[in-house]
Structures are given as C-alpha cells and as structure tokens.
Amino acid sequence: MTIHLTPEQEQRLHDVIGRGAYNSVDEVVEAALAAVELRSISNFESTEQELERLLGEGLTSKELTEKEFWESVTGRTDAMLRNHRSGGG
C-alpha cells in the first residue's frame, strides 16, 4: 500500500520522530492506527481532550515501552467505557 502525505503531514511526522516520541515512521503509523481504533470503539463517549491527555501521558513517560503504553491506554479507555455503560459518567 502506498500512502501519499502532504508536505505538512510529512513535516508533522518527522517532528514527532524528532522529538523522540517514536523511532520510525512505522512506529508513528502503528500508534496512529491504534489511536483511530480507540476512537472508533462503538459507544465510547469520551472527549477528544481526554483521549489526548491519555496519549500525552504515555508519550511523556519514558518508563513505559510502546506496548505497555497502548495496554495502559486500552485499559483506561475500557474502564471509562464500563463506567459510562454503568451510568457512572
């Protein structure tokens, strides 16, 4: 599959890698896909700010591997979804 990026998108991608958040384009794409998957969970009603906060927490944590980060995000979003479904939020 070939993906065409605008010059601005390509610059943003390189900026993310340059900040040390990810080591390669493949890692950025994988993280982006995971974020899209989280946002597409049926009945998941959280604010974009909450998702951004969760993602930011993981990106700034040098103690977690990428796998651990996504497991943490998934666990938190699952808990938020359970809370929402039980009427707690």
Biopython code that builds the backbone (N, CA, C, O; Angstrom):
import numpy as np
from Bio.PDB.StructureBuilder import StructureBuilder

atoms = [
    (1, "MET", "N", (0.842, -1.162, 0.000)),
    (1, "MET", "CA", (0.000, 0.000, 0.000)),
    (1, "MET", "C", (0.893, 1.234, 0.000)),
    (1, "MET", "O", (1.892, 1.297, 0.716)),
    (2, "THR", "N", (0.524, 2.184, -0.794)),
    (2, "THR", "CA", (1.253, 3.441, -0.846)),
    (2, "THR", "C", (0.388, 4.526, -0.232)),
    (2, "THR", "O", (-0.798, 4.644, -0.542)),
    (3, "ILE", "N", (0.987, 5.307, 0.633)),
    (3, "ILE", "CA", (0.278, 6.413, 1.272)),
    (3, "ILE", "C", (0.950, 7.705, 0.835)),
    (3, "ILE", "O", (2.172, 7.834, 0.903)),
    (4, "HIS", "N", (0.149, 8.653, 0.389)),
    (4, "HIS", "CA", (0.675, 9.939, -0.050)),
    (4, "HIS", "C", (0.378, 10.974, 1.034)),
    (4, "HIS", "O", (-0.771, 11.155, 1.436)),
    (5, "LEU", "N", (1.408, 11.637, 1.493)),
    (5, "LEU", "CA", (1.272, 12.664, 2.523)),
    (5, "LEU", "C", (1.465, 14.041, 1.909)),
    (5, "LEU", "O", (2.227, 14.218, 0.959)),
    (6, "THR", "N", (0.759, 15.009, 2.472)),
    (6, "THR", "CA", (1.032, 16.386, 2.080)),
    (6, "THR", "C", (2.369, 16.782, 2.691)),
    (6, "THR", "O", (2.825, 16.126, 3.628)),
    (7, "PRO", "N", (2.999, 17.817, 2.196)),
    (7, "PRO", "CA", (4.257, 18.260, 2.813)),
    (7, "PRO", "C", (4.083, 18.586, 4.302)),
    (7, "PRO", "O", (4.988, 18.341, 5.100)),
    (8, "GLU", "N", (2.936, 19.130, 4.670)),
    (8, "GLU", "CA", (2.681, 19.451, 6.069)),
    (8, "GLU", "C", (2.573, 18.194, 6.927)),
    (8, "GLU", "O", (3.101, 18.148, 8.039)),
    (9, "GLN", "N", (1.894, 17.181, 6.413)),
    (9, "GLN", "CA", (1.777, 15.921, 7.145)),
    (9, "GLN", "C", (3.136, 15.253, 7.299)),
    (9, "GLN", "O", (3.455, 14.710, 8.357)),
    (10, "GLU", "N", (3.923, 15.297, 6.248)),
    (10, "GLU", "CA", (5.248, 14.703, 6.321)),
    (10, "GLU", "C", (6.107, 15.430, 7.358)),
    (10, "GLU", "O", (6.856, 14.798, 8.103)),
    (11, "GLN", "N", (5.995, 16.756, 7.402)),
    (11, "GLN", "CA", (6.757, 17.524, 8.385)),
    (11, "GLN", "C", (6.305, 17.177, 9.798)),
    (11, "GLN", "O", (7.136, 17.019, 10.692)),
    (12, "ARG", "N", (5.002, 17.058, 10.006)),
    (12, "ARG", "CA", (4.491, 16.691, 11.328)),
    (12, "ARG", "C", (5.020, 15.329, 11.748)),
    (12, "ARG", "O", (5.398, 15.131, 12.903)),
    (13, "LEU", "N", (5.044, 14.401, 10.816)),
    (13, "LEU", "CA", (5.552, 13.064, 11.101)),
    (13, "LEU", "C", (7.022, 13.129, 11.522)),
    (13, "LEU", "O", (7.418, 12.514, 12.512)),
    (14, "HIS", "N", (7.812, 13.867, 10.776)),
    (14, "HIS", "CA", (9.237, 13.996, 11.113)),
    (14, "HIS", "C", (9.433, 14.737, 12.433)),
    (14, "HIS", "O", (10.374, 14.448, 13.173)),
    (15, "ASP", "N", (8.552, 15.688, 12.731)),
    (15, "ASP", "CA", (8.635, 16.404, 14.014)),
    (15, "ASP", "C", (8.399, 15.455, 15.183)),
    (15, "ASP", "O", (9.090, 15.529, 16.199)),
    (16, "VAL", "N", (7.420, 14.560, 15.037)),
    (16, "VAL", "CA", (7.127, 13.582, 16.089)),
    (16, "VAL", "C", (8.337, 12.685, 16.319)),
    (16, "VAL", "O", (8.722, 12.434, 17.461)),
    (17, "ILE", "N", (8.922, 12.213, 15.253)),
    (17, "ILE", "CA", (10.112, 11.360, 15.371)),
    (17, "ILE", "C", (11.266, 12.157, 15.960)),
    (17, "ILE", "O", (12.012, 11.648, 16.797)),
    (18, "GLY", "N", (11.415, 13.406, 15.526)),
    (18, "GLY", "CA", (12.492, 14.257, 16.019)),
    (18, "GLY", "C", (12.410, 14.538, 17.502)),
    (18, "GLY", "O", (13.435, 14.728, 18.157)),
    (19, "ARG", "N", (11.192, 14.567, 18.044)),
    (19, "ARG", "CA", (11.017, 14.795, 19.487)),
    (19, "ARG", "C", (11.333, 13.540, 20.292)),
    (19, "ARG", "O", (11.351, 13.581, 21.522)),
    (20, "GLY", "N", (11.580, 12.435, 19.615)),
    (20, "GLY", "CA", (11.938, 11.210, 20.309)),
    (20, "GLY", "C", (10.754, 10.394, 20.781)),
    (20, "GLY", "O", (10.924, 9.413, 21.504)),
    (21, "ALA", "N", (9.552, 10.788, 20.382)),
    (21, "ALA", "CA", (8.369, 10.042, 20.806)),
    (21, "ALA", "C", (8.331, 8.664, 20.153)),
    (21, "ALA", "O", (7.862, 7.696, 20.752)),
    (22, "TYR", "N", (8.823, 8.586, 18.931)),
    (22, "TYR", "CA", (8.876, 7.335, 18.182)),
    (22, "TYR", "C", (10.201, 7.276, 17.447)),
    (22, "TYR", "O", (10.838, 8.304, 17.218)),
    (23, "ASN", "N", (10.613, 6.078, 17.078)),
    (23, "ASN", "CA", (11.899, 5.890, 16.422)),
    (23, "ASN", "C", (11.808, 5.773, 14.915)),
    (23, "ASN", "O", (12.826, 5.869, 14.231)),
    (24, "SER", "N", (10.610, 5.567, 14.380)),
    (24, "SER", "CA", (10.488, 5.359, 12.945)),
    (24, "SER", "C", (9.093, 5.736, 12.466)),
    (24, "SER", "O", (8.165, 5.899, 13.258)),
    (25, "VAL", "N", (8.971, 5.868, 11.162)),
    (25, "VAL", "CA", (7.676, 6.136, 10.543)),
    (25, "VAL", "C", (6.718, 4.986, 10.849)),
    (25, "VAL", "O", (5.540, 5.216, 11.123)),
    (26, "ASP", "N", (7.218, 3.752, 10.804)),
    (26, "ASP", "CA", (6.372, 2.591, 11.097)),
    (26, "ASP", "C", (5.759, 2.687, 12.494)),
    (26, "ASP", "O", (4.582, 2.376, 12.677)),
    (27, "GLU", "N", (6.554, 3.116, 13.481)),
    (27, "GLU", "CA", (6.040, 3.246, 14.844)),
    (27, "GLU", "C", (4.964, 4.328, 14.922)),
    (27, "GLU", "O", (3.960, 4.154, 15.613)),
    (28, "VAL", "N", (5.166, 5.436, 14.223)),
    (28, "VAL", "CA", (4.172, 6.510, 14.222)),
    (28, "VAL", "C", (2.873, 6.026, 13.596)),
    (28, "VAL", "O", (1.792, 6.278, 14.128)),
    (29, "VAL", "N", (2.973, 5.335, 12.475)),
    (29, "VAL", "CA", (1.777, 4.830, 11.795)),
    (29, "VAL", "C", (1.040, 3.836, 12.685)),
    (29, "VAL", "O", (-0.187, 3.877, 12.772)),
    (30, "GLU", "N", (1.770, 2.952, 13.342)),
    (30, "GLU", "CA", (1.138, 1.980, 14.235)),
    (30, "GLU", "C", (0.406, 2.688, 15.379)),
    (30, "GLU", "O", (-0.716, 2.317, 15.724)),
    (31, "ALA", "N", (1.038, 3.699, 15.961)),
    (31, "ALA", "CA", (0.411, 4.455, 17.052)),
    (31, "ALA", "C", (-0.827, 5.201, 16.556)),
    (31, "ALA", "O", (-1.845, 5.260, 17.247)),
    (32, "ALA", "N", (-0.731, 5.766, 15.360)),
    (32, "ALA", "CA", (-1.878, 6.477, 14.796)),
    (32, "ALA", "C", (-3.042, 5.528, 14.550)),
    (32, "ALA", "O", (-4.191, 5.867, 14.835)),
    (33, "LEU", "N", (-2.758, 4.356, 14.029)),
    (33, "LEU", "CA", (-3.818, 3.366, 13.811)),
    (33, "LEU", "C", (-4.455, 2.930, 15.119)),
    (33, "LEU", "O", (-5.672, 2.763, 15.201)),
    (34, "ALA", "N", (-3.632, 2.746, 16.136)),
    (34, "ALA", "CA", (-4.171, 2.363, 17.441)),
    (34, "ALA", "C", (-5.071, 3.459, 17.994)),
    (34, "ALA", "O", (-6.119, 3.169, 18.570)),
    (35, "ALA", "N", (-4.673, 4.709, 17.824)),
    (35, "ALA", "CA", (-5.495, 5.824, 18.300)),
    (35, "ALA", "C", (-6.821, 5.880, 17.556)),
    (35, "ALA", "O", (-7.865, 6.124, 18.162)),
    (36, "VAL", "N", (-6.786, 5.657, 16.252)),
    (36, "VAL", "CA", (-8.009, 5.644, 15.458)),
    (36, "VAL", "C", (-8.909, 4.494, 15.909)),
    (36, "VAL", "O", (-10.125, 4.655, 16.013)),
    (37, "GLU", "N", (-8.317, 3.355, 16.172)),
    (37, "GLU", "CA", (-9.109, 2.214, 16.654)),
    (37, "GLU", "C", (-9.783, 2.545, 17.973)),
    (37, "GLU", "O", (-10.953, 2.217, 18.172)),
    (38, "LEU", "N", (-9.058, 3.191, 18.874)),
    (38, "LEU", "CA", (-9.651, 3.557, 20.161)),
    (38, "LEU", "C", (-10.812, 4.518, 19.985)),
    (38, "LEU", "O", (-11.840, 4.390, 20.651)),
    (39, "ARG", "N", (-10.648, 5.468, 19.098)),
    (39, "ARG", "CA", (-11.700, 6.458, 18.879)),
    (39, "ARG", "C", (-12.903, 5.869, 18.180)),
    (39, "ARG", "O", (-13.990, 6.445, 18.230)),
    (40, "SER", "N", (-12.731, 4.732, 17.528)),
    (40, "SER", "CA", (-13.835, 4.150, 16.777)),
    (40, "SER", "C", (-14.580, 3.077, 17.565)),
    (40, "SER", "O", (-15.465, 2.415, 17.023)),
    (41, "ILE", "N", (-14.232, 2.899, 18.833)),
    (41, "ILE", "CA", (-14.926, 1.917, 19.666)),
    (41, "ILE", "C", (-16.397, 2.305, 19.759)),
    (41, "ILE", "O", (-16.730, 3.436, 20.113)),
    (42, "SER", "N", (-17.254, 1.376, 19.442)),
    (42, "SER", "CA", (-18.690, 1.623, 19.499)),
    (42, "SER", "C", (-19.104, 2.031, 20.902)),
    (42, "SER", "O", (-18.700, 1.410, 21.885)),
    (43, "ASN", "N", (-19.901, 3.063, 20.985)),
    (43, "ASN", "CA", (-20.452, 3.577, 22.250)),
    (43, "ASN", "C", (-19.402, 4.211, 23.159)),
    (43, "ASN", "O", (-19.701, 4.482, 24.322)),
    (44, "PHE", "N", (-18.210, 4.451, 22.685)),
    (44, "PHE", "CA", (-17.211, 5.108, 23.523)),
    (44, "PHE", "C", (-17.426, 6.600, 23.425)),
    (44, "PHE", "O", (-17.227, 7.202, 22.370)),
    (45, "GLU", "N", (-17.835, 7.195, 24.539)),
    (45, "GLU", "CA", (-18.140, 8.613, 24.548)),
    (45, "GLU", "C", (-17.222, 9.316, 25.528)),
    (45, "GLU", "O", (-17.563, 9.503, 26.695)),
    (46, "SER", "N", (-16.094, 9.690, 25.058)),
    (46, "SER", "CA", (-15.160, 10.475, 25.841)),
    (46, "SER", "C", (-14.832, 11.704, 25.028)),
    (46, "SER", "O", (-15.073, 11.750, 23.822)),
    (47, "THR", "N", (-14.287, 12.688, 25.690)),
    (47, "THR", "CA", (-13.924, 13.884, 24.960)),
    (47, "THR", "C", (-12.600, 13.663, 24.249)),
    (47, "THR", "O", (-11.786, 12.833, 24.655)),
    (48, "GLU", "N", (-12.408, 14.408, 23.200)),
    (48, "GLU", "CA", (-11.136, 14.341, 22.491)),
    (48, "GLU", "C", (-9.999, 14.759, 23.420)),
    (48, "GLU", "O", (-8.885, 14.245, 23.324)),
    (49, "GLN", "N", (-10.294, 15.699, 24.322)),
    (49, "GLN", "CA", (-9.276, 16.141, 25.273)),
    (49, "GLN", "C", (-8.838, 15.008, 26.189)),
    (49, "GLN", "O", (-7.658, 14.907, 26.523)),
    (50, "GLU", "N", (-9.770, 14.155, 26.598)),
    (50, "GLU", "CA", (-9.426, 13.032, 27.468)),
    (50, "GLU", "C", (-8.531, 12.045, 26.730)),
    (50, "GLU", "O", (-7.553, 11.555, 27.295)),
    (51, "LEU", "N", (-8.852, 11.752, 25.482)),
    (51, "LEU", "CA", (-8.006, 10.855, 24.700)),
    (51, "LEU", "C", (-6.632, 11.470, 24.485)),
    (51, "LEU", "O", (-5.616, 10.781, 24.585)),
    (52, "GLU", "N", (-6.598, 12.759, 24.193)),
    (52, "GLU", "CA", (-5.307, 13.437, 24.003)),
    (52, "GLU", "C", (-4.494, 13.399, 25.295)),
    (52, "GLU", "O", (-3.277, 13.218, 25.257)),
    (53, "ARG", "N", (-5.156, 13.566, 26.429)),
    (53, "ARG", "CA", (-4.457, 13.524, 27.712)),
    (53, "ARG", "C", (-3.842, 12.151, 27.941)),
    (53, "ARG", "O", (-2.689, 12.034, 28.359)),
    (54, "LEU", "N", (-4.632, 11.108, 27.661)),
    (54, "LEU", "CA", (-4.122, 9.751, 27.825)),
    (54, "LEU", "C", (-2.936, 9.485, 26.901)),
    (54, "LEU", "O", (-1.937, 8.895, 27.312)),
    (55, "LEU", "N", (-3.054, 9.923, 25.661)),
    (55, "LEU", "CA", (-1.954, 9.724, 24.728)),
    (55, "LEU", "C", (-0.722, 10.507, 25.169)),
    (55, "LEU", "O", (0.401, 10.009, 25.103)),
    (56, "GLY", "N", (-0.949, 11.735, 25.620)),
    (56, "GLY", "CA", (0.161, 12.565, 26.081)),
    (56, "GLY", "C", (0.876, 11.971, 27.270)),
    (56, "GLY", "O", (2.104, 12.021, 27.349)),
    (57, "GLU", "N", (0.127, 11.412, 28.191)),
    (57, "GLU", "CA", (0.732, 10.777, 29.363)),
    (57, "GLU", "C", (1.680, 9.654, 28.946)),
    (57, "GLU", "O", (2.784, 9.520, 29.475)),
    (58, "GLY", "N", (1.234, 8.876, 28.014)),
    (58, "GLY", "CA", (2.067, 7.767, 27.564)),
    (58, "GLY", "C", (3.296, 8.232, 26.801)),
    (58, "GLY", "O", (4.379, 7.666, 26.947)),
    (59, "LEU", "N", (3.122, 9.266, 25.985)),
    (59, "LEU", "CA", (4.250, 9.754, 25.202)),
    (59, "LEU", "C", (5.329, 10.391, 26.067)),
    (59, "LEU", "O", (6.515, 10.324, 25.742)),
    (60, "THR", "N", (4.918, 11.006, 27.165)),
    (60, "THR", "CA", (5.901, 11.669, 28.015)),
    (60, "THR", "C", (6.542, 10.709, 29.006)),
    (60, "THR", "O", (7.544, 11.050, 29.634)),
    (61, "SER", "N", (5.986, 9.530, 29.154)),
    (61, "SER", "CA", (6.527, 8.561, 30.091)),
    (61, "SER", "C", (7.634, 7.761, 29.422)),
    (61, "SER", "O", (7.379, 6.986, 28.500)),
    (62, "LYS", "N", (8.840, 7.946, 29.880)),
    (62, "LYS", "CA", (9.966, 7.194, 29.327)),
    (62, "LYS", "C", (10.085, 5.831, 29.994)),
    (62, "LYS", "O", (10.934, 5.026, 29.610)),
    (63, "GLU", "N", (9.242, 5.563, 30.992)),
    (63, "GLU", "CA", (9.322, 4.310, 31.725)),
    (63, "GLU", "C", (8.538, 3.185, 31.051)),
    (63, "GLU", "O", (8.762, 2.013, 31.352)),
    (64, "LEU", "N", (7.629, 3.524, 30.150)),
    (64, "LEU", "CA", (6.806, 2.512, 29.501)),
    (64, "LEU", "C", (7.324, 2.218, 28.100)),
    (64, "LEU", "O", (7.770, 3.115, 27.384)),
    (65, "THR", "N", (7.259, 0.966, 27.728)),
    (65, "THR", "CA", (7.515, 0.626, 26.328)),
    (65, "THR", "C", (6.266, 1.019, 25.551)),
    (65, "THR", "O", (5.223, 1.297, 26.143)),
    (66, "GLU", "N", (6.371, 1.042, 24.236)),
    (66, "GLU", "CA", (5.200, 1.398, 23.435)),
    (66, "GLU", "C", (4.066, 0.411, 23.684)),
    (66, "GLU", "O", (2.907, 0.815, 23.776)),
    (67, "LYS", "N", (4.381, -0.865, 23.794)),
    (67, "LYS", "CA", (3.358, -1.886, 24.056)),
    (67, "LYS", "C", (2.684, -1.626, 25.395)),
    (67, "LYS", "O", (1.460, -1.698, 25.501)),
    (68, "GLU", "N", (3.479, -1.323, 26.417)),
    (68, "GLU", "CA", (2.920, -1.039, 27.742)),
    (68, "GLU", "C", (2.035, 0.204, 27.706)),
    (68, "GLU", "O", (0.984, 0.250, 28.345)),
    (69, "PHE", "N", (2.476, 1.214, 26.947)),
    (69, "PHE", "CA", (1.684, 2.431, 26.823)),
    (69, "PHE", "C", (0.308, 2.124, 26.246)),
    (69, "PHE", "O", (-0.707, 2.539, 26.805)),
    (70, "TRP", "N", (0.269, 1.388, 25.117)),
    (70, "TRP", "CA", (-1.014, 1.114, 24.483)),
    (70, "TRP", "C", (-1.882, 0.210, 25.350)),
    (70, "TRP", "O", (-3.107, 0.337, 25.340)),
    (71, "GLU", "N", (-1.271, -0.693, 26.094)),
    (71, "GLU", "CA", (-2.047, -1.513, 27.027)),
    (71, "GLU", "C", (-2.657, -0.633, 28.111)),
    (71, "GLU", "O", (-3.799, -0.845, 28.518)),
    (72, "SER", "N", (-1.899, 0.350, 28.575)),
    (72, "SER", "CA", (-2.397, 1.291, 29.581)),
    (72, "SER", "C", (-3.559, 2.114, 29.031)),
    (72, "SER", "O", (-4.584, 2.273, 29.695)),
    (73, "VAL", "N", (-3.394, 2.633, 27.819)),
    (73, "VAL", "CA", (-4.461, 3.427, 27.199)),
    (73, "VAL", "C", (-5.701, 2.571, 27.010)),
    (73, "VAL", "O", (-6.813, 3.007, 27.309)),
    (74, "THR", "N", (-5.511, 1.356, 26.517)),
    (74, "THR", "CA", (-6.644, 0.463, 26.304)),
    (74, "THR", "C", (-7.342, 0.155, 27.619)),
    (74, "THR", "O", (-8.571, 0.159, 27.686)),
    (75, "GLY", "N", (-6.567, -0.111, 28.666)),
    (75, "GLY", "CA", (-7.159, -0.381, 29.981)),
    (75, "GLY", "C", (-7.958, 0.790, 30.497)),
    (75, "GLY", "O", (-9.053, 0.617, 31.033)),
    (76, "ARG", "N", (-7.416, 1.981, 30.338)),
    (76, "ARG", "CA", (-8.123, 3.176, 30.813)),
    (76, "ARG", "C", (-9.387, 3.444, 30.007)),
    (76, "ARG", "O", (-10.429, 3.779, 30.571)),
    (77, "THR", "N", (-9.295, 3.297, 28.693)),
    (77, "THR", "CA", (-10.487, 3.537, 27.886)),
    (77, "THR", "C", (-11.545, 2.467, 28.140)),
    (77, "THR", "O", (-12.739, 2.766, 28.141)),
    (78, "ASP", "N", (-11.120, 1.231, 28.355)),
    (78, "ASP", "CA", (-12.079, 0.180, 28.705)),
    (78, "ASP", "C", (-12.775, 0.508, 30.020)),
    (78, "ASP", "O", (-13.984, 0.320, 30.147)),
    (79, "ALA", "N", (-12.015, 1.000, 31.000)),
    (79, "ALA", "CA", (-12.601, 1.373, 32.286)),
    (79, "ALA", "C", (-13.577, 2.534, 32.116)),
    (79, "ALA", "O", (-14.640, 2.546, 32.736)),
    (80, "MET", "N", (-13.223, 3.504, 31.284)),
    (80, "MET", "CA", (-14.120, 4.634, 31.039)),
    (80, "MET", "C", (-15.403, 4.155, 30.366)),
    (80, "MET", "O", (-16.494, 4.624, 30.693)),
    (81, "LEU", "N", (-15.272, 3.225, 29.430)),
    (81, "LEU", "CA", (-16.438, 2.685, 28.735)),
    (81, "LEU", "C", (-17.332, 1.911, 29.707)),
    (81, "LEU", "O", (-18.554, 2.056, 29.679)),
    (82, "ARG", "N", (-16.726, 1.096, 30.559)),
    (82, "ARG", "CA", (-17.512, 0.356, 31.562)),
    (82, "ARG", "C", (-18.241, 1.328, 32.493)),
    (82, "ARG", "O", (-19.410, 1.128, 32.822)),
    (83, "ASN", "N", (-17.544, 2.369, 32.907)),
    (83, "ASN", "CA", (-18.139, 3.383, 33.782)),
    (83, "ASN", "C", (-19.308, 4.063, 33.096)),
    (83, "ASN", "O", (-20.351, 4.288, 33.710)),
    (84, "HIS", "N", (-19.136, 4.385, 31.838)),
    (84, "HIS", "CA", (-20.206, 5.039, 31.068)),
    (84, "HIS", "C", (-21.420, 4.117, 30.945)),
    (84, "HIS", "O", (-22.560, 4.543, 31.135)),
    (85, "ARG", "N", (-21.159, 2.859, 30.628)),
    (85, "ARG", "CA", (-22.266, 1.902, 30.440)),
    (85, "ARG", "C", (-23.008, 1.637, 31.751)),
    (85, "ARG", "O", (-24.200, 1.328, 31.738)),
    (86, "SER", "N", (-22.307, 1.756, 32.880)),
    (86, "SER", "CA", (-22.972, 1.504, 34.160)),
    (86, "SER", "C", (-23.678, 2.745, 34.692)),
    (86, "SER", "O", (-24.263, 2.717, 35.775)),
    (87, "GLY", "N", (-23.621, 3.834, 33.927)),
    (87, "GLY", "CA", (-24.316, 5.050, 34.334)),
    (87, "GLY", "C", (-23.484, 5.958, 35.220)),
    (87, "GLY", "O", (-24.000, 6.927, 35.778)),
    (88, "GLY", "N", (-22.196, 5.651, 35.352)),
    (88, "GLY", "CA", (-21.351, 6.462, 36.215)),
    (88, "GLY", "C", (-20.745, 7.671, 35.551)),
    (88, "GLY", "O", (-20.001, 8.404, 36.203)),
    (89, "GLY", "N", (-21.022, 7.914, 34.310)),
    (89, "GLY", "CA", (-20.392, 9.065, 33.682)),
    (89, "GLY", "C", (-20.869, 9.322, 32.381)),
    (89, "GLY", "O", (-20.421, 10.268, 31.734)),
]
sb = StructureBuilder()
sb.init_structure("model")
sb.init_model(0)
sb.init_chain("A")
sb.init_seg("    ")
for serial, (resi, resn, name, xyz) in enumerate(atoms, 1):
    if name == "N":
        sb.init_residue(resn, " ", resi, " ")
    sb.init_atom(name, np.array(xyz, "f"), 0.0, 1.0, " ", f" {name:<3s}", serial, name[0])
structure = sb.get_structure()
